[in-house]
Amino acid sequence: MRRSTPHGEADSWRGVPYARPPVGEHRFAAAVPHEPWTGVRDATGPGPACAQRVPVVPAPLGLVLGTTGRRTEDCLTVDVHAPAGAAEDGRRRPVLVWVHGGAFSSGSAGEYDGSHLAARGDVVVVCVNYRLGMLGFADLADVVARPGPGRRGVDPERVPSNVGLRDQVLALEWVRDAVEAFGGDPARVTLAGESAGSASVALLMTSPAARGLFAGAVCQSGALSIATDREDATRLARELCAQLGVSREEPEGLWRASTREVLRAAAAVSATRPEGLTTRPWFDGDLLPASLPAAHATSTPPVPLLSGSNRDEHTLFRRFARDVLPETRARLAQALDAAAGPEETDRILSAYPRDERGLTDLGSHLLFTVPGIHHSEAHARTSPTWRYRVDWGPAAFGLGATHGVELYLLWPYAPVRRALQRLDRDGRVADLADRVQRHWLHFVRHGEPDPAVGPWPRYDAERRSTLVLDLEDRVVEDPEGEQRAVWGGRDVLVH
């Protein structure tokens, strides 16, 4: 399907399957490549979103939290966007593979129209669907797998770990094998994502299964600590199985249950954990390292990294995305205490005043900023790394530079674009969006931000040079300063 964009025409192929539908007996199994088909396949409309049971919540500037449209387990598709004629001209272009966010429980590839970036940057953009919620991130092996010869239960290979992440690896393999047909270069793939998508990128940087499948990485507000440990993942899987009446002796309910029943059971489990993610990847010792310390110790691939976060990430979770992540100082302190003990907790909390600014900084730093800094530090020891912080946010909404605000600058959400045009009387927000897109696209094409836009020094642990993106950009050394230092290199898993 050919469409016009402000930067020229682009071709889009939507809802292209990269894996066999993970339904029926294939539910909870590792996906396998989709069978080839003959004839012409309709790729003019978006594929369905992966099954999810999340209310659609209006958010600032017209974006929504949650996915409208059809939702099904038969969802392992990609949307491909390329400059007009790229599939026929014989050239190979750099590829941007986008992993959407949504707390590992909502969202879809169809929410991101890559035609604008494809036409502007002369790149191929691939947006990926993957399994969400308990369908993608339930640690069932210890709950229903056969414990030994002659015992009841299921084959452990039928319920492998982290199938949602395994979907992403399979999508990258599809890109390697198929993207040339759309005008892309499989040797120049940049893997990028935001929030849960960003955490996915960081985690796949530790996974042997993803080595060699991408040549650059972009992490927007999410790093290794958004995952959890195996004990927590197994506990949640037991609760899910209890809701479905499933055990080692009677495991078939996992496959007999309808999609709606699985989602309802998952919602019941989530209701017992307010202010915390219920489903997310876990350190399994298989696809991923066995623990967060092991992940920190794992060498990342020698690829350039662009990484950053937004100054006021936490405000979104106190105003709109309620019960997704810890909202109060007490809940954040509880997570700290469980990970670090009371003395370390008191020391860290002392750097954050008991006021609105202190709560915003504490939540933003614990959940996003500090883990992202630590990930950048480790990667910068061996590979080129650039770090940013977004300080711009629409003043009219009172959220500051909240979680996800940079998406409005990078992706052409139509309602957002119209709202920004009304608010942006002097064109400075449009200029900021232009700079962000130019930096990101130059990174996809050349492995570094665009020097023609302005200075952006590489990040290292000595100077910590960070590009602050605002109506007027500036380079700041160590912008979090003493608050960053008080963490002492520690990341916190929030249960």
GULO-229703 format. One record per residue: x, y, z of N, C-alpha, C in turn; residue in three letters. Coordinates in steps of 0.02 Angstrom, whole numbers, plus 50000, padded with zeros to 5 digits. Example, Ala and Ser with C-alpha at 12.3 -4.5 7.8 and 13.67 -1.06 7.14 Angstrom:
<atoms>
506604971650390506154977550390506604983550390ala
506424988850354506844994750357506455000250394ser
</atoms>
This chain:
<atoms>
500434994150000500005000050000500455006250000met
500345010849953500755016849947500395022749978arg
500775026550019500495032450052500965038250045arg
500675044350048501075050450047501245052550117ser
501855055050127502075057750190502365064750176thr
502495068650228502805075250216503495074750183pro
503785068750182504465068050155504485063650093his
503905062550063503885058450003503425052450013gly
503385048249963502935042449966503295036549997glu
502885032250028503155026150059502675020350045ala
502965014450042502575008350035502535004850102asp
501945002050117501854998550181501544991750168ser
501794986750203501514980050204501344978550277trp
500714977550292500504977150362500224970250377arg
500324968150440500064961650461500394955750428gly
501044956350412501404950950379501614945850432val
501414939550427501584934650479502314932450476pro
502634932450533503314929850536503344923250573tyr
502804921150606502794914950644502114911750640ala
502094905250651501474901550651501034903950709arg
500384904250701499954906550755500054902250818pro
500194905450875500324901750937499674900150974pro
499214896750941498554895350970498474887850979val
497944885951016497814878951027498394875551062gly
498634870051034499174866251065499844870051063glu
499874875451023500484879451019500504885151069his
499964886151107499964891351159500514889851209arg
500884895051229501444894751276502064891251248phe
502034888951186502624885751156503054891051121ala
503684889251109504104893651069503824893950997ala
503784899950970503524900650902504004897650852ala
503734895850795504134893250739503954897450678val
504404897750628504274901950569503614900150535pro
503294905250507502664904250471502804900550405his
502344896250386502404892650323502334897450265glu
502714896450211502624900650151501924899950123pro
501704904950086501054904550052501154906149978trp
500664904149941500674905649869500154910849853thr
500234914149796499754919249776499874925849812gly
499374930249809499424936949837499094937149905val
499444939749954499174940350022498994947750034arg
498414948950064498204955750079498624958450137asp
499004963650123499424966750175499284974250178ala
498654976150166498474983150164498204985750230thr
498044981350276497764983450340498184980750397gly
498144983850457498544981550513498354974550535pro
498844970750557498694964350588498364965450655gly
498054960250683497744961050749498264962050803pro
498074965550855498514966150914498524959450950ala
499064958350987499084952251027498574952751084cys
498304946951103497784946751153498004950451216ala
497574954851241497724958851300497074961151331gln
497094962051395496494964251432496674970251474arg
496774975751439496974981951472496494987351452val
496204991051500495754996451481496115001851441pro
495775004851395496055010251355495965016651396val
496525019851414496525025651458496775031651418val
496375037051413496625042851377497245045751411pro
497735047551373498345050451399498465057251365ala
498945060951388499055067651361499155067651285pro
498925072851254499025074151182498695068951137leu
498205065351162497815061051119498055053951113gly
498645052251140498875045351139498475041351190leu
498385034951179498025030851226498485025451254val
498315023351315498675017751347498225011651340leu
498435006951301498005001351284497885001451209gly
497624995951183497584995151111496854994151090thr
496634998051043495974997051015496024992150957thr
495444990050930495444985450873495454978150895gly
495524973750846495484966550859496104964150897arg
495984959650945496524956850986496444949250985arg
496984945750973496944938550967497634935450981thr
497634928950995498264925451004498624924450937glu
498254924750883498564924150816498814931050796asp
499394932950823499594939950819500324940950797cys
500684935650782501404936350772501534938750700leu
501464945350692501544948550628502004954550634thr
502214957150577502594963350574502264968050524val
502364974450535502204979550485502864981950456asp
502914982150390503524984350356503374990650317val
503794995750326503725002050291504385003650256his
504345005750193504955007150154504825013050107ala
505345016450086505255021750036504935018849973pro
504525022749940504175020349880504665017449830ala
504515011449808504925008149757505535004549784gly
505635004549850506235001449878506264994049864ala
505684990849859505684983549849505914981649778ala
505924986549733506084984949663506744987949639glu
507044992649676507614996249647508294992949658asp
508314987349695508924983649702509414986349754gly
509254991849787509694994649839509534991549906arg
510044991349949509944988950018509994994850066arg
509474995850105509445001450151509504999050223arg
509745003550267509745001750339509035000250363pro
508984996350416508344993950441508274996050514val
507694998850532507505000150601506974995250621leu
507124990950671506634986250698506374989050764val
505724990350768505424993650826505034988750868trp
505194988550934504834984350982504414989051026val
503764988351023503314992951058503334991851133his
503134997051169503064996551241502354994951262gly
502214995651327501554994151354501574989451413gly
502104989951454502164986051516502134978551504ala
502334976351445502324969251425501614966351427phe
501104970651429500424968151433499954971551384ser
500174976851350499734980251303500154983251247ser
499804985951196500144989051140500144984651079gly
500364987451023500404983550961500844987250910ser
501084983550862501474986450808501064991450768ala
500414990250761499994994450720499915001550746gly
500115002850808500065009650835500615014250807glu
501115011350774501685015250751501715015250675tyr
501605020950646501625021750574502335023350554asp
502685018450526503385019450508503495022550440gly
502965024050404503055026650336503405033450336ser
503255037650386503565044250391504315043650398his
504555039550445505265038750456505605035250397leu
505245030550366505535026950309505675031850251ala
505175036050236505265040750181505775046050197ala
505765048450259506235053750277506955051350279arg
507075045450307507755043150317508015038450264gly
507605036650214507785031650164508005025250200asp
507575022950246507695016850283507075012450279val
507155006150298506585001550305506415001050379val
505785001850396505555001650465505114995450474val
505284991350523504914985150538504654985650610val
503994985650619503694985950685503424979050703cys
503574976750763503494969750782502944968750834val
502494964050822502044961450873502374955550908asn
502244954750972502484949051010501974947451064tyr
501994941251091501504939351141501584943351205arg
501024945051235501004949451293500694946051354leu
500784949251411500464946851472500684939751489gly
500234936151521500384929251541500474924751480met
500184926551423500274922551363500994922851338leu
501354928151355502044928751333502554928151387gly
502344928951451502844929351504502594925951568phe
502404919651562502224915651620502724909951627ala
503034909251685503544904151697503204897651719asp
502964894051669502554888151682502954881751693leu
503594881751675503964875551676503984872351745ala
504094876251797504134873451864503454871651892asp
502924873951860502254872751886501934866551856val
502014865651790501654860151757502104855251721val
502764856751717503194852151680503284845551717ala
503404840251678503484833551706504114833351748arg
504074831451812504664831551856505144825751845pro
504944820451812505394814851803505054809151767gly
505434803751750505144798051714504554795051750pro
504034793551713503454790451742502994795051779gly
503164801451784502734806251820502254809551771arg
501744812551800501264816151758501534823151746arg
501174826951705501394833651687501524834051613gly
501844839351591501964840451521502714840851507val
502884839851444503584840551423503804847751434asp
504374848851468504604855751479504684859751415pro
504844856451359504924860051296504264863051271glu
503704860551298503064863251278502924869951311arg
503264871551366503164877851402503844881051416val
504204883251365504864886151375504804893051408pro
505364895851426505384902351460505314908151411ser
505034913551436505054920051402504864919751328asn
504274916651313504104915851243503984922551208val
503784927751246503704934251215504354937051188gly
504894936051226505554938051201505784933551145leu
505634927151150505814922451096505454924451031arg
504844927151037504504929750977504924935250945asp
505194939750986505594945250959506214942650924gln
506534937550952507114934650919506914931650852val
506354928150850506124925250787505964930750736leu
505684936350759505554941950713506204944650685ala
506724945050727507384947250702507664942350651leu
507544935950661507764930950612507374931750547glu
506734933350553506334934650492506624940650455trp
506804945950492507094951850460507744949850424val
508164946050458508784943750426508654940150361arg
508144935950360508024931650301507594934950247asp
507174939950266506674942450219506714949850203ala
507074953750242507014961050234507314963450168val
507774959750139508054961850075507524962450021glu
506994958350026506454958649977506064965249981ala
506134968850037505794975250046506284981150036phe
506894979650016507384984950006507834986050065gly
507834981450114508234982350174508894978450172gly
509354980450214510014977250219510044973250285asp
510044966650283510044962750345510684963550386pro
511204966350356511824967550394511824974150430ala
511314978350419511284984950451510594985850485arg
510484981850536509854981950574509974985350641val
509574990350656509574993450722508954991250760thr
509044988350819508494986050861508334991650911leu
507714993950912507524999650953506864998250987ala
506755001651044506125000951079506055006051134gly
505445006751159505295011451213504945007751270glu
505115009551332504805006651391504924999051392ser
504384994951390504484987751387504884985751326ala
504794989451271505194988151212505924989651223gly
506074994951260506764996651276507074991351322ser
506694989251372506944983851415507084977551374ala
506644976151325506754970351281507414970951244ser
507564976851218508194977851182508784976651229val
508754979551289509304978751337509394971351356ala
508844967851366508884960751384509164956651326leu
508944957951265509194954251208509934955651195leu
510184961251220510904962551215511304957751260met
510964954351306511304949351349511174942251325thr
510784941251272510564934551252510974931851194ser
511274925951201511624922951145511174921851084pro
510524920651096510064919251041509994925150993ala
510124931251018510034937250976510694939750947ala
511254936650965511904939050940511934938650864arg
512184943950834512254944150763511634946150725gly
511064947150760510444948850726510324956350722leu
510734960350756510674967650749511354970750757phe
511444976450724512094979850721512084986550757ala
511524988350789511464994350828510874993650874gly
510854997650929510314997050977510115004051002ala
509455004851013509185010951041508735009051100val
508885011651159508495010351220508185016751244cys
507525017251242507165023151264506755021451326gln
507035023151385506665022551448506525015251466ser
507045011551477506965004651501507615000951495gly
507794997151548508424993451548508304986651581ala
508844983751608508814976851632508364975851692leu
508304980951735507954979951798507194979751792ser
506924980851732506204979951724506024972551723ile
506504968151711506374960951716506324958951789ala
506194952651802506144950251870506534943751878thr
506544941151940506914934951952506454928951945asp
506754923051944506374917051931505874915451987arg
506054916852048505604915552104504954919352097glu
505014925752080504414929852070504014927452011asp
504344925851955503984923451896503614916951909ala
503934912451946503614906051962503024907052008thr
503084911452056502524912852102501914915352064arg
502024919852017501474922451977501164917051933leu
501584912651905501324907251863500894902451905ala
501104901151966500684896852010500004900052022arg
500004906552032499364910052044498924909551982glu
499224910351923498844909651861498544902651855leu
498954897551867498714890751862498164889251912cys
498224892151972497704891152022497044894151997ala
497074899951966496474903151939496154898851884gln
496564895251846496314891151791496184883951811leu
496324882151874496234875251895496734870451864gly
497344872751854497864868951820498384866551869val
498624860451860499164857751901499574852951859ser
500094850051888500474844951852500044838951835arg
499574837451881499134831751869498594833251817glu
498404839651812497884841651765498114847851727glu
498604847151683498884853151649498494855351588pro
498024851351565497714852751500497304859151499glu
497124861651557496754867951559497124873751528gly
497794873251526498174878551494498004879251420leu
497814873651388497664873751317496914873551303trp
496524870851350495794870651340495474877451353arg
495764881351399495454887751417495424892351356ala
494894896251353494844901251299495324906951313ser
495444910851261495864916851271495564921251325thr
494914922251323494594926551373494694923851443arg
494664917351452494764914451518495474915451543glu
495964914751498496654915951518496764923251538val
496474927751499496554934851515496194936651579leu
495624933651591495254934951653495654932451713arg
495954926451706496364923751761496974928151773ala
497284930551719497854935051727497664941551761ala
497064944151745496834950251777496724949151852ala
496484943251870496394941651941497064941451978ala
497574938851945498234938751975498494945951983val
498394950051932498624956951934498294960851990ser
497664959152004497294962852056497604961852125ala
497984956552134498314955352199498964959252205thr
499174962652151499824966152152499734973352127arg
499374977452164499344984452144500024987652147pro
500134992552104500774996152101501354991452085glu
501264987152036501814982852016501664979051953gly
502174978051911502084974151851501944966851869leu
501454963951836501304956851849501684952451800thr
501694954251737502024950051688502584953951654thr
503154950751649503744953651618504254948051609arg
504774949151572505294943951565505624942451632pro
505914936551638506274934851698506944931851680trp
507404932351726508074929651716508044922151725phe
508104918551669507944911451667508544906851662asp
509144909551652509724905251643509724901451579gly
509314903551531509264900051467509284905251410asp
508724908151394508734913551345509114919551372leu
509034920851436509354926451471509824923851525leu
510244928151552510644926051610510194923951669pro
510494921051719510114918051774509894923151826ala
510174929151826510014934151877510204941051852ser
509974946151887510164952951869510924954051875leu
511254951751929511994952451930512324948851872pro
512064942951854512364939351797512254943151733ala
511674946451726511554950551666512034956451664ala
512154959651722512634965151724513334962851705his
513494956651721514164954151707514244951451636ala
513694950951599513714948251532513974953551483thr
514424951551440514684956151389514134957651338ser
514044963951324513554965851273513884965651204thr
513484965151151513774964551084514124971051064pro
514624970651021515004976651001514634980750949pro
514094983850971513674987950926513584994850957val
513485000050917513355006650946512685006750982pro
512655010651035512055011151077511855018451085leu
511225019951074510925026451090510415025151145leu
510495028451203510085026651260509895032951299ser
509325032851331509135038551372508455037651404gly
508235042951437507585042951471507335050051475ser
506755050951506506435057451512506485059751585asn
506555066151594506695068851661506145067051711arg
505515067051690504955066251737504555059951722asp
504885054451709504565048151691503975046351737glu
504065047351801503615044551851502925047751852his
502865053951826502225057351832501655053751795thr
501815050351740501285046851703500955041551746leu
501355038151788501095032551827500705034851888phe
500775041151905500365043851960499725046951935arg
499685048651871499105052151845498675048051798arg
498985043651758498605040151707498685032651710phe
499295030051706499415022851704499455020151775ala
498895020351810498885018451881498975010951889arg
499285008951945499375001951963499814998151914asp
500235001651876500704998351832501384997751865val
501605003351896502245003551932502135007151998leu
502585006352046502495009552111502395017152105pro
501885019652141501695026652134501895030852194glu
501945027952252502055031852313502765031152338thr
502985035852379503645035452409503705029252452arg
503165027452488503185021552532503295015252491ala
502955014652434503035008652393503725008352361arg
503985014052340504665014252313505175012452366leu
505075014952428505525013352483505495005852500ala
504895002952494504824995752507505234991752457gln
505204993652394505604990152343506344990952357ala
506554996952376507254998152393507474993952453leu
507064993752504507234990152565507314982652551asp
506874979952509506914972752492507564971252455ala
507804975952416508404974752376509044976552411ala
509014981652454509634984452481509694984452556ala
509144983452591509164983852664509034990852689gly
508864991452754508644997952781509175003452780pro
509795001752795510315007052796510425009952727glu
510495005752677510595008052609509985011852585glu
509395009552603508775012952584508755020052612thr
508915020752677508915027352708509425031952674asp
509995029352656510505033352624510275035952556arg
509955031552517509705033652451509135038552458ile
508665037052503508085041352510508275048352534leu
508825048952570509035055552595509205060352538ser
509335057752479509485062052422508865064652387ala
508265062652409507645064352377507175067652427tyr
507055074152421506615077652469505905074652469pro
505565075652525504875073352532504385078452503arg
504455079652440503995084152405503865081352335asp
503475085052296503275082552230503885081452185glu
504365086152186504965085352146505365079252168arg
505425078352234505795072752259505485066052240gly
504815065652243504475059452224504555058052150leu
504495063252108504585062252036505285059752021thr
505785062952052506475060752040506595053652065asp
506345052152125506455045452154506155040052109leu
505515040952091505195035952048505515035451980gly
505675041251951505985041151884506675037851886ser
507065039451937507745036851941507745029451956his
507345027252005507345020152024507125015751966leu
506595017851931506285013551881506615014051812leu
506875019951794507095020951725507795023951719phe
507905029751750508505033551735509145030051758thr
509175028151821509785025251848509945018451816val
509465013851808509625007651772509865008951700pro
509585014051667509815015751600510525018451600gly
510695022451651511375024951657511865019251668ile
511695014651712512145008951725512235004651663his
511705003651625511754999851563512205003451513his
512125010051508512545014051463513275013951485ser
513395014551550514085014351577514435007951556glu
514095002351568514404995851553514544995151478ala
514064997151437514154996451365514705001051339his
514745007051369515235011951344515955009851356ala
516065004951399516755002651411517044999351349arg
516604996651306516854992851248516584995251182thr
516034999151181515715000851118515465008151120ser
515415011351062515175018251060514475018851089pro
514395023851133513765024751169513605032251172thr
512965033951161512735040751167512125040751213trp
512105045751257511565045951306511195052651301arg
510525052351308510115058351305509655058751366tyr
509385064551379508825065351426508345070351396arg
507695068651394507185073151368506935077451426val
506975084051420506715088651470506095092251447asp
505915091451383505315094851357504685090951375trp
504175094651394503505091851403502995097351393gly
502405095751367501895100851355501675103951421pro
501785110351430501625113651493500885113351509ala
500465112951457499735113151468499485107051508ala
499875101651510499625095551542499935094351611phe
500425098351630500695097951698501045091651716gly
501285087851667501635081551681502385082151670leu
502615087651643503325088351627503525083551572gly
504165081651574504435076851524504285069851548ala
503665067751541503425061551570503605055551528thr
503445049651553503585043451518503235043351450his
503625041851399503345041251331503295047751293gly
503475053451323503375059751288503805060251225val
504385056851224504805057351165504495053851104glu
504015049351117503675046051061503295051151019leu
503045056451050502695061651013503155065250965tyr
503795065350981504285068750939504545064350883leu
504535057850895504845053150847504345050150798leu
503735048650822503235045150781502665049950765trp
502395049550705501895054450683501175052650702pro
501035052350768500345051250789499915057050764tyr
499405055550725499005060850695498675065350747ala
498335062650799498025067150848498545071450884pro
499135068450897499665072150931499915077750887val
500015076350823500275081350778499805087450775arg
499155086050773498675091550771498685095550835arg
498725091950893498745095550957499375099750963ala
499945097050942500565100750946500555106950901leu
500235106250844500185111950799499795117650831gln
499285115850870498895121050904499295124350960arg
499705120250996500085122751053500735126051032leu
501005124050975501675126050955501645132350912asp
501505137950943501395144050906502025146750872arg
502605145450902503215148150874503635142950836asp
503375136750830503715131550791504305128350826gly
504405129650890504995126950924504915119550940arg
504315117350953504205110150965504315106250900val
504085109050845504205105850780504945105450766ala
505315110550785506045110450775506365105050819asp
506125104250880506385098950924506245092050894leu
505625090950870505465084550839505905083350778ala
506045088550740506485087850682507175085650703asp
507445088550757508115086650780508135079450805arg
507625077450843507595070550868507585065650810val
507155066850761507115062250705507765061950665gln
508075067750656508705067750619509245063850656arg
509285064750722509785060950761509655053450757his
509025051450768508865044350769508985041150700trp
508765044450648508855041650581509585041450561leu
509975046450580510695046250565511015040450603his
510785039250664511055033550702510905026950666phe
510295026150641510115020050605510545019350542val
510675024850509511055024450446511805023850457arg
512075027350508512805027850514513085025750582his
512655023750629512915021450693513125026950740gly
512895033050728513045038750772512515044050761glu
512405048550811511935054050801512195058750747pro
511765063150725511925067550668512345073450691asp
512985073750673513405079450694513185086050664pro
512815085850610512585092050579512035095450620ala
511695091650662511165094450704511465098350762val
512025096050788512335099250845512785094350882gly
513185096750929513655092350964513285087351008pro
513545081151008513295075951053513885071251066trp
514275072651118514865068551132514675061551153pro
515135056851141515035050051167514995050151243arg
514645045151268514565044451341515125040251369tyr
515385042251426515865038151464515765039451538asp
516045035151580515925035451652516305041051686ala
516745044451650517115050051680516735056651672glu
516565058451610516235064851598515475064151597arg
515215058451578514495057151576514135062451533arg
514415064051476514115069051432513435066551407ser
512925070651416512235068851400511915074551361thr
511585072951306511225078051269510535078951300leu
510405084951326509745086551354509325089351297val
508795085851279508355087751224507785092051250leu
507765098251228507265103051251507155107951194asp
506775113151207506675118151154507335121051131leu
507815121151175508505122551157508935116951185glu
509255112851143509655107251166510295109851197asp
510575105751242511215107451273511545101051296arg
512205100951296512585095351322512765096751395val
512595091951438512715092651510513125086651533val
513615087851575513995082351604513665080251670glu
513505073751673513215070751734512595074651757asp
512065074951717511495079151735511125077051798pro
511175070651818510845068551881511285069551942glu
511935070551931512395072551983512395068152046gly
512315071452104512365067952168511825062652176glu
511235063852148510705058752153510905052352116gln
511245053052060511485047052026512005043452068arg
512475047252097513025044152134512785040352196ala
512235042452225512015039452288511805032152279val
511655030252217511435023352204512025018452204trp
512625020952196513215016652201513215010752152gly
512935011852093512935006452043512385001352052gly
511925002452099511404997452114510774998652071arg
510504993152043509844993052013509374989152058asp
508734990552053508234987552098507704984052057val
507594977652070507024974052042506414975452085leu
505864977552054505264979252091504774973452086val
504614970252142504134964652143503444967152163his
</atoms>
